[in-house]
């Protein structure tokens, strides 16, 4: 009895402390709902300098902070991932329009936090995982216009359905793709994996992705990762900001350097092939042939096909100009641009970049026809990419 009395006080104190902390956490989360800008997950705390600007670049059309909070979740191994069951409509801010309402596009995620339909549980038909960044995700295009969705429609048939998981996540590098692919192979057992990374690998940051992953694998990093998701922490970080001086450009480094990029892509190829999945490499870095030689060498070494996005769009524009391809889509978009687009707002790059990159009238016309911005293809561009992937991904006809 005496022993029980001696334990009662510390147990009661522990219960009171737990109840107070729980109450504070619930109150903090309630305040964050009412004042979302205070608890913007990308504005303070763990990952603020390392993730905030990178993520914001890919979500610049989300006008309000509450939308950002709905779209992204922290993840210790992947740094961030898309939240499940998102349903939002956002503005495409790349065009200044006249006599027309703003262009808008919709983001919906499935139960697993990916855009589009979830992968079914049964193994019927061919299963494809389209792995990549915001180009695969379909930034600034509707879900049904992404190349992943177009592939599913074009290749699917009642006798041989094709299921395509759009595993593109805005801001991801080849490092994050390698980590995610291991999860997806175990979860979905795909027959085909398409791999498309590169633009974000060249972003500069305080730490490389590999260094950040190593930090979050250490005990201190695990604690920071767990604490960063608490409403109380986010509220205090928002109310009591302690801004650190921005690092000098010389102190920044590539998120993934050239050697690490090659190693990451090669590891993804090996992971997929060991899981008995066919691999297709896709180069969707449109502002220069940054990884062309690396991807060609890997395609040759591992005997896998490579789809060159830049060459595809160059060829498609020539065919569109001659009236030989995508006539209906091209004519409707050309008419909209002529009637309603007053100017193109520079995004991701300044006006000087646009002037240098699209110096000739032909370059400007190709940009308007096939690109949503210098990084992302538009709906017609996605159609071109899907058409190139079809013979590499679609199951052969019955008996063929």
Secondary structure, 3 states (H helix, E strand, C coil): CHHHHHHHHHHHHHHHHHHHHHHHHHHHHHHHHHCCCCCCCCCCCCCHHHHHHHHHHHCCCCCCHHHHHHHEEEECCCEEEECCCCEEEEECCCEEECCCCCCEEEEEECCCCCECCCCCCCCCCEEEEEEECHHHHCCCCCHHHCHHHHHHHHHCCCCCCEEEEEEECCCCCHHHHHHHHHHHHHHHCCCEEEEECCCHHHCEECCCHHHHHHHHHCHHHHHHHHHHCCHHHHHHHHHCCCCCCCCCHHHCEECCCHHHHHHHHHHHHHHHHHCCCEEEEEECCCCCCCCHHHHHHHHHHHCCEEEEHHHHHHHHHHHHHCCCCCHHHHHHHHHHHHHHEEEECCCCCCHHHHHHHCCCHHHHHHHHHHECCCCCECHHHHHHHHHHHHHHHCCCCCCC
